[in-house]
């Protein structure tokens, strides 16, 4: 008979909604985040005997997330995540590693009588900025990113010359709508980074490459997007991209005696192609636990 053992395990407090408002000047600033904490270590006793003596409650993790928004500040999600992770590993003896995952929701200032208002904002929803910070006794890893960046171009995309078999009905095309809701993550090789500047620059490059490349396939576009980021930023080791293909099918208007010259489409949200790629440097350091997720953890 095989022996039953406890495998990898972790625990934390998911999705703490923290809003930090800076009021030190008449013009206030706001940071709005969703932060999840995750602790890793030798917690066998808790699982096998119900012994909680080494378990820092998830409620304490929640309280720490809110307290650190005041004590350490929340100017950038990367620095905030590093402060939390370093605290859990450095100050809580049983904790061997900490994972902090953060989503940031953007706000733009309301315009009142032609001027930006000092303390009123409107939620802006182009994309959600993300960060994942992992700290353990051997190192620190920071992954920046974004998700839900919905982007579409009405031409400049092709798909032809593909493999066919008895079940293939798709027709090749040299002029199609290409759209996706992009998820991108980029792994840093340092924590000495101007996080906001790099985020803005990476997003600009991703959008620019998507727009200007004459795409023969979404796979080609993703590679070119990732390569552009690596060429621009030595501090980034790899880029991981996930792109659901938001299909737009030309609608048949012939029953109404109408021509449809790539003008009217049916936007079909499922099923969809899901294209994913990693673009990396050949000398990139190994990722270690940088991509070991808290939620949806693969183990």
C-alpha positions in Angstrom: 0.0 0.0 0.0 1.3 3.5 -0.8 1.6 6.0 2.0 -0.7 9.0 2.1 1.2 12.2 2.6 0.5 15.9 2.6 1.6 17.7 -0.5 2.2 21.3 -1.2 0.0 23.7 0.7 -0.5 27.4 1.4 -3.1 29.7 2.9 -4.0 33.3 2.8 -6.6 36.0 2.6 -8.0 36.6 -0.8 -9.3 39.8 -2.4 -9.0 42.5 0.3 -10.4 45.7 -1.2 -8.1 48.5 0.0 -8.6 52.1 -1.0 -5.8 54.6 0.0 -6.5 58.3 -0.3 -3.6 60.8 0.2 -4.9 64.0 1.8 -1.6 65.8 2.5 -2.3 68.5 0.0 -5.6 70.1 -1.2 -5.2 68.0 -4.3 -5.9 64.4 -3.1 -4.6 61.2 -4.7 -6.2 57.8 -4.8 -5.0 54.2 -5.1 -7.7 51.5 -5.4 -6.5 47.9 -5.1 -7.6 44.3 -4.6 -4.9 42.5 -2.7 -4.5 38.8 -1.9 -2.0 37.4 0.5 -0.6 33.9 0.7 1.8 32.3 3.2 3.9 29.2 2.6 5.9 27.1 5.0 5.8 24.0 7.2 2.2 23.9 8.2 1.9 20.1 8.5 0.7 20.3 12.1 -2.3 22.4 11.1 -3.3 19.9 8.4 -2.6 16.7 10.2 -3.4 17.5 13.8 -5.4 20.7 13.7 -2.6 22.4 15.6 -2.8 26.1 14.8 0.2 27.2 16.8 2.2 28.1 13.6 -0.7 29.6 11.7 -1.0 33.4 11.4 -4.8 33.9 11.0 -6.0 35.0 7.6 -7.8 37.8 9.4 -4.4 39.1 10.6 -3.2 39.1 7.1 -6.2 41.2 6.1 -5.5 43.6 9.0 -1.9 43.9 7.9 -2.8 44.7 4.3 -4.9 47.7 5.5 -2.4 48.8 8.1 0.5 48.8 5.6 -1.5 51.0 3.2 -1.1 53.6 6.0 2.3 52.7 7.5 4.2 51.8 4.4 2.1 53.7 1.9 0.5 52.6 -1.4 2.2 54.7 -4.0 2.9 51.8 -6.3 1.4 48.3 -6.1 4.9 46.7 -6.6 6.5 48.5 -3.6 3.4 47.9 -1.5 3.5 44.2 -2.3 7.2 43.9 -1.6 6.7 45.6 1.8 3.9 43.1 2.8 5.8 40.1 1.6 9.0 41.1 3.3 7.1 41.6 6.6 5.5 38.2 6.5 8.7 36.4 5.7 11.0 38.5 7.9 8.7 39.0 11.0 6.6 35.9 11.2 8.8 33.0 12.2 6.9 30.0 10.7 6.5 31.7 7.3 9.1 30.7 4.7 7.6 32.4 1.7 4.9 34.9 1.0 3.0 35.6 -2.2 1.2 38.9 -2.7 -1.1 39.4 -5.7 -2.6 42.8 -6.4 -5.0 44.3 -9.0 -5.2 48.0 -9.3 -8.3 49.9 -10.6 -7.6 53.2 -12.3 -9.5 56.4 -11.6 -9.3 59.7 -13.6 -10.1 63.1 -12.3 -13.5 64.5 -12.9 -13.4 67.7 -15.0 -15.5 70.5 -13.5 -15.8 73.8 -15.3 -12.9 72.9 -17.6 -10.5 72.0 -14.8 -9.5 68.7 -13.1 -11.2 68.5 -9.7 -8.9 68.1 -6.7 -10.9 65.3 -5.0 -13.4 63.8 -7.4 -12.7 61.0 -9.7 -14.4 58.9 -12.4 -13.6 55.2 -12.7 -11.6 54.6 -15.8 -11.7 51.1 -17.2 -9.3 50.5 -20.0 -7.5 47.7 -18.2 -6.7 46.4 -14.7 -3.0 46.7 -13.7 -1.6 43.7 -11.8 1.4 42.8 -9.7 2.5 39.6 -8.1 5.3 39.6 -5.5 7.0 36.5 -4.1 9.5 36.7 -1.3 11.3 33.8 0.4 14.7 33.1 2.1 16.5 32.8 -1.3 15.2 35.8 -3.1 12.5 38.2 -4.3 10.5 38.1 -7.5 8.2 40.8 -9.0 5.9 40.2 -11.9 4.1 43.3 -13.4 1.2 43.0 -15.7 -2.2 43.9 -16.9 -5.5 42.2 -17.8 -8.8 43.0 -19.5 -7.1 45.2 -22.1 -9.7 44.9 -24.8 -8.2 45.9 -28.1 -9.5 45.7 -31.7 -8.3 46.6 -35.2 -10.5 46.5 -38.2 -7.9 45.5 -40.8 -4.2 44.5 -40.9 -4.9 40.9 -39.9 -4.9 37.7 -42.0 -5.2 34.0 -41.4 -4.5 31.6 -44.2 -2.3 28.7 -45.3 -3.4 26.7 -42.2 -3.5 23.0 -41.9 -6.8 21.4 -43.0 -8.5 18.0 -42.6 -11.9 16.5 -43.2 -13.5 18.6 -40.5 -12.1 22.0 -41.6 -14.7 24.5 -42.8 -12.9 27.7 -42.0 -12.2 29.8 -45.1 -8.8 31.6 -45.3 -8.9 35.4 -45.1 -6.5 38.2 -45.9 -8.5 41.0 -44.3 -10.3 40.4 -41.0 -11.1 42.1 -37.7 -8.7 41.1 -34.9 -9.7 41.6 -31.3 -8.7 40.3 -27.9 -8.9 40.9 -24.2 -5.2 40.8 -23.4 -3.6 39.4 -20.3 0.2 40.2 -20.1 2.7 39.6 -17.3 6.4 40.6 -17.3 9.0 39.3 -14.9 11.5 41.7 -13.5 15.1 40.9 -12.7 15.4 43.7 -10.1 13.4 45.5 -7.5 15.1 48.8 -8.2 12.6 49.9 -10.9 10.5 53.0 -11.7 7.4 50.8 -11.6 4.9 53.4 -12.9 7.2 54.5 -15.8 7.9 50.9 -16.9 4.2 50.0 -16.7 3.2 52.9 -18.9 6.0 52.1 -21.4 5.2 48.5 -21.6 1.5 49.2 -22.2 2.3 51.7 -24.9 4.6 49.1 -26.7 2.0 46.3 -26.5 -0.7 48.5 -28.0 1.6 50.0 -30.7 2.8 46.5 -31.8 -0.7 45.2 -32.0 -1.7 48.1 -34.1 1.1 48.4 -36.7 2.1 44.8 -37.4 0.5 43.3 -40.5 -0.5 40.2 -38.6 -0.5 36.8 -40.4 -1.6 35.2 -37.1 -2.4 36.2 -33.6 0.6 34.1 -32.5 2.9 36.3 -34.6 1.5 39.4 -33.1 2.0 38.2 -29.5 5.6 37.3 -30.2 6.3 40.7 -31.7 4.6 42.4 -28.7 6.7 40.5 -26.2 9.9 41.0 -28.2 9.4 44.7 -28.3 9.1 44.9 -24.5 12.3 42.9 -24.0 14.2 45.1 -26.5 13.1 48.2 -24.7 13.6 47.1 -21.0 16.8 45.2 -19.9 15.2 44.9 -16.5 12.5 42.5 -17.8 13.5 38.8 -18.3 10.3 37.4 -19.9 6.8 38.4 -21.0 3.9 36.0 -20.8 0.9 36.8 -23.0 -2.6 35.3 -23.1 -5.1 36.4 -25.8 -8.6 35.1 -26.3 -9.5 35.6 -29.9 -12.7 37.7 -29.8 -14.1 36.6 -33.1 -15.9 38.9 -35.5 -17.7 37.0 -38.3 -18.9 38.7 -41.4 -22.7 38.7 -41.3 -24.6 37.4 -44.3 -26.8 40.2 -45.6 -27.5 38.6 -49.0 -31.1 37.5 -48.0 -31.8 41.3 -47.9 -30.2 42.0 -51.3 -27.3 43.8 -49.5 -23.6 43.5 -50.2 -21.4 43.3 -47.1 -17.9 44.4 -47.9 -16.3 43.8 -44.5 -18.6 46.3 -42.8 -21.2 44.4 -40.7 -20.1 41.7 -38.3 -21.5 39.3 -35.7 -19.3 39.6 -32.5 -19.2 36.1 -31.1 -17.9 35.7 -27.6 -17.7 31.9 -27.4 -16.3 29.5 -28.2 -13.1 31.3 -28.8 -9.5 30.6 -29.7 -7.1 31.1 -26.8 -3.6 31.9 -27.9 -0.8 32.0 -25.3 2.9 32.6 -25.6 6.0 33.3 -23.5 8.7 35.5 -25.0 12.0 35.3 -23.1 15.7 36.1 -23.2 17.9 33.0 -23.9 20.0 34.0 -20.8 17.1 34.9 -18.5 17.4 33.7 -14.9 15.0 30.9 -14.0 11.6 32.2 -12.9 11.7 30.3 -9.5 8.4 30.8 -7.8 7.5 34.0 -9.6 4.5 32.5 -11.3 3.3 30.1 -8.6 -0.2 31.5 -8.2 -2.2 32.0 -5.1 -5.6 31.6 -6.7 -5.8 28.9 -9.2 -2.5 27.6 -7.9 -1.1 24.7 -10.0 1.2 23.3 -7.3 
